[in-house]
């Protein structure tokens, strides 16, 4: 989101119209939504799809830190 703002865009420009259209075409009126983003809940509700539960998307923590190598040390 910070990158969007730096580029002069809104923080979150995602559009859930196609998702909502697909769900409605399948007859979905209610759902449990797996997300950590409460904006997605609001977006679905704005499209008339009731979110009966938001299920947090758990991500495992890791102690691995990835550091890119300088180009000069690349393995060919």
C-alpha positions in Angstrom: 0.0 0.0 0.0 2.9 2.4 0.7 4.1 1.9 -2.8 0.7 2.9 -4.2 0.7 6.1 -2.2 4.3 6.9 -3.3 3.2 6.6 -6.9 0.2 8.9 -6.3 -2.4 6.2 -6.2 -5.0 5.3 -3.5 -3.6 3.1 -0.8 -5.8 0.1 -1.9 -7.1 0.2 -5.5 -8.2 -3.4 -5.6 -11.6 -4.0 -7.3 -13.7 -6.9 -6.2 -16.5 -6.4 -8.8 -15.6 -9.5 -10.8 -15.3 -11.7 -7.6 -18.7 -10.5 -6.5 -20.3 -11.0 -9.9 -18.9 -14.6 -10.0 -20.2 -15.3 -6.5 -23.7 -13.9 -7.3 -23.8 -16.0 -10.5 -23.2 -19.1 -8.4 -26.0 -18.1 -6.1 -23.8 -17.2 -3.1 -25.5 -14.8 -0.8 -23.5 -15.5 2.4 -19.9 -16.7 3.0 -17.1 -17.1 5.4 -14.3 -15.0 4.2 -10.7 -16.0 4.9 -8.7 -12.8 5.0 -6.7 -10.5 7.3 -8.1 -7.5 5.5 -11.3 -6.0 6.9 -11.7 -3.9 3.8 -12.5 -7.1 1.9 -15.3 -7.8 4.2 -16.7 -4.3 3.6 -16.3 -4.7 -0.1 -18.3 -8.0 -0.2 -21.0 -6.4 1.9 -21.1 -3.4 -0.4 -21.9 -5.9 -3.2 -24.7 -7.4 -1.3 -22.9 -10.5 -0.2 -23.2 -11.1 3.6 -19.9 -12.1 5.3 -21.1 -14.2 8.2 -17.6 -14.8 9.5 -14.1 -13.4 8.8 -11.6 -16.2 9.3 -8.0 -14.9 9.8 -5.5 -16.2 7.3 -2.8 -17.6 9.5 0.7 -17.3 8.2 3.6 -19.2 9.8 6.3 -17.0 11.2 9.8 -17.7 10.0 13.2 -16.7 11.3 14.8 -17.0 7.8 15.8 -13.6 6.4 16.4 -13.4 2.7 19.1 -11.0 1.5 19.8 -10.6 -2.2 23.3 -11.1 -3.3 25.1 -8.3 -5.1 25.2 -8.9 -8.9 29.0 -9.4 -8.7 28.6 -12.5 -6.6 25.9 -14.2 -8.7 26.4 -17.8 -9.6 26.1 -18.6 -13.3 
